[in-house]
């Protein structure tokens, strides 16, 4: 409880300055005549502030985990939408994504937003800047059990990673596990 309150307090204190920084960057982006090199740095700064903002949101959610709202969802579409969300980040790093889904829809009872977010985080957090490769994402259903498989090149110890999926502070260097 104490850690949750601490995370919440820090997240709230960080969020306000981030909002101010984003506002300043928006003003700079609209300024005409900004040299291309400076515009590039403004864009990079904006992306990094957005990333920090997402981490702050993750800490807030850690402090107040949302309850799952399970509804019937098409797993194929959930996976495709997660891939679409991760694609810009990964393609900028030279990572390609291959998707394999069955012809028939796979219906699952899940919290669509939480599952989509988990898949996006898995896809993005497994690649350090400068790494490249092809990720294979597949959906299958056999004997009433639906499975989503994400194959990431270079992940040597998948069992360790699987054990840390829901740990808020995993020991590996990629991502934050929230």
Order of alpha helices (4+ residues) and beta strands (2+ residues): alpha-alpha-beta-alpha-beta-beta-alpha-beta-beta-alpha
